Amino acid sequence: MAALWRGCGRLRPGAVQALTAGALMGAGDVIAQQLVEQRGLHGHHFPRTLKMMGIGFCFVGPVVGSWYRILDWLIPGNTKVVAVKKVILDQGGFAPCFLGCFLAVTGATNGLSLQENWSKIQQIWPPVQIANFYFVPLQHRLAVVQCVAIVWNCYLSWKANRM
C-alpha cells in the first residue's frame, strides 16, 4: 500500500484526480448494483461500471480538478469568509454549468429530469462545499468531493439503469 501511495505521488496532480474520480465513480456504480439493486456478482453489468469509470476519468476528474485550481487562483486562502466566497462562486457559477455538461454526457442513460437532478444537487452540495473549501487543502478537495459523490454516483447509476 505504501508503494502504491508513493507511486501516486509521482504522477501529475491532474492524472491523480482523473484516476480518483474514475475509481470513485466506478465504486458508486458497484455500490448501486450490489447494495441497492442487489444484482449479485453474476448479475453485475460490468460495461455499465466501466462507462461510469470512463465518465470519471475523462470528464469529471479533469473538469472538476481544473475548476478547483482556477477557484483557488481566483480566491486564494482558506478562511471562513474565503470558503463562503468559493461556495458562492462554485454553486452560482460552476455547478450549473457543470451540471448541464454532466447531464449532456450522461443524458442518454440517466433517466432523471433536470428538476430531479437540480433538487438533489441543491440538497447535497452546498454543505459539502462549505466544509471542503474551509477545511480541505486544494490538492485533496477533489478526493473529498468524490467520496461524497460515491453516494450521488450510486443514486445516479441506480436511477439511470433501473428497469
C-alpha positions in Angstrom: 0.0 0.0 0.0 2.8 2.4 0.8 4.4 1.7 -2.6 1.1 2.5 -4.3 0.8 5.8 -2.4 4.4 6.7 -3.3 3.7 5.9 -6.9 0.7 8.2 -6.9 2.9 10.9 -5.6 5.0 10.7 -8.7 2.0 11.3 -11.0 0.9 14.7 -12.1 -2.0 16.0 -9.9 -4.4 16.1 -12.8 -3.7 12.4 -13.5 -4.3 11.5 -9.8 -7.5 13.5 -9.8 -8.7 11.8 -13.0 -7.8 8.3 -11.6 -9.5 9.2 -8.3 -12.7 10.4 -10.0 -12.9 7.4 -12.3 -12.3 4.9 -9.5 -14.8 6.5 -7.2 -17.5 6.8 -9.9 -16.9 3.1 -10.6 -17.3 2.4 -6.9 -20.6 4.3 -6.9 -21.8 2.1 -9.7 -20.7 -1.1 -8.0 -22.4 0.0 -4.8 -25.6 0.8 -6.8 -25.6 -2.6 -8.5 -24.6 -4.7 -5.5 -26.2 -3.0 -2.5 -29.2 -1.0 -4.0 -30.1 -3.2 -6.9 -28.8 -6.4 -5.3 -27.7 -7.9 -8.6 -25.0 -10.2 -7.2 -21.8 -10.9 -9.0 -23.4 -12.9 -11.8 -25.9 -10.2 -12.5 -23.4 -7.3 -12.3 -23.3 -5.3 -15.5 -19.6 -4.6 -16.0 -19.9 -2.4 -19.1 -22.1 0.0 -17.1 -19.4 0.2 -14.4 -16.7 0.8 -17.0 -18.8 3.5 -18.6 -19.2 5.3 -15.2 -15.5 5.0 -14.6 -14.8 6.4 -18.1 -17.0 9.4 -17.3 -15.0 10.0 -14.1 -11.6 9.5 -15.8 -12.3 11.6 -18.9 -14.8 14.2 -17.8 -15.4 14.6 -14.0 -11.8 14.4 -12.8 -10.2 16.7 -15.3 -13.1 19.3 -15.3 -13.6 19.5 -11.5 -9.9 19.2 -10.8 -9.2 22.1 -13.1 -12.0 24.1 -11.6 -10.6 23.8 -8.1 -7.2 25.0 -9.3 -8.9 28.0 -11.0 -11.1 28.7 -8.0 -8.0 28.6 -5.7 -6.2 31.0 -8.0 -9.2 33.4 -8.2 -9.9 33.3 -4.4 -6.8 32.2 -2.5 -6.8 31.2 1.1 -8.9 29.0 3.4 -10.6 31.3 6.0 -14.3 31.1 6.7 -15.0 34.1 4.5 -12.9 32.7 1.7 -14.7 29.3 1.9 -18.1 31.1 1.7 -16.9 33.1 -1.4 -15.7 29.9 -3.0 -19.1 28.2 -2.4 -21.0 31.1 -3.8 -18.8 31.1 -7.0 -18.9 27.3 -7.1 -22.6 26.9 -6.7 -23.6 30.0 -8.5 -21.3 29.7 -11.5 -19.6 26.4 -11.9 -22.2 23.9 -10.6 -25.0 24.9 -13.0 -22.6 24.8 -16.0 -21.0 21.5 -14.8 -24.5 20.0 -14.2 -25.6 20.9 -17.7 -22.4 19.3 -19.2 -22.7 16.3 -17.0 -26.3 15.7 -17.9 -25.3 16.1 -21.6 -22.6 13.4 -21.1 -24.8 11.0 -19.2 -28.2 12.2 -20.6 -28.8 9.1 -22.7 -28.6 6.8 -19.6 -29.5 8.8 -16.6 -33.3 8.9 -16.9 -33.6 11.8 -14.5 -35.2 15.1 -15.4 -33.3 18.3 -14.9 -35.6 19.2 -12.0 -34.8 15.9 -10.2 -31.1 16.5 -10.7 -31.2 20.1 -9.6 -33.2 19.2 -6.5 -30.7 16.6 -5.3 -27.7 18.8 -6.0 -29.2 21.7 -4.0 -29.7 19.4 -1.0 -26.2 17.8 -1.1 -23.5 20.0 -2.4 -23.6 23.4 -0.7 -22.9 22.0 2.8 -20.3 19.7 1.4 -18.5 22.5 -0.4 -18.5 24.8 2.7 -16.6 22.1 4.6 -14.5 21.3 1.6 -13.3 24.9 1.0 -12.8 25.6 4.7 -11.1 22.5 6.0 -9.6 20.7 3.0 -6.3 21.7 1.2 -6.6 22.3 -2.5 -4.8 19.0 -3.5 -7.4 16.9 -1.6 -10.6 18.7 -2.5 -11.5 16.6 -5.5 -11.0 13.4 -3.5 -13.3 14.7 -0.7 -16.0 15.7 -3.2 -15.6 12.4 -5.0 -16.0 10.4 -1.7 -19.3 12.3 -1.1 -20.1 11.8 -4.7 -20.0 8.0 -4.3 -23.4 8.3 -2.8 -24.5 10.7 -5.6 -23.0 8.4 -8.2 -24.7 5.4 -6.7 -28.0 7.2 -6.9 -27.4 8.4 -10.5 -26.3 5.0 -11.6 -29.3 3.3 -10.0 -31.7 5.8 -11.4 -30.2 5.7 -14.8 -30.3 2.0 -15.1 -33.4 0.9 -13.2 -35.5 -1.5 -15.3 
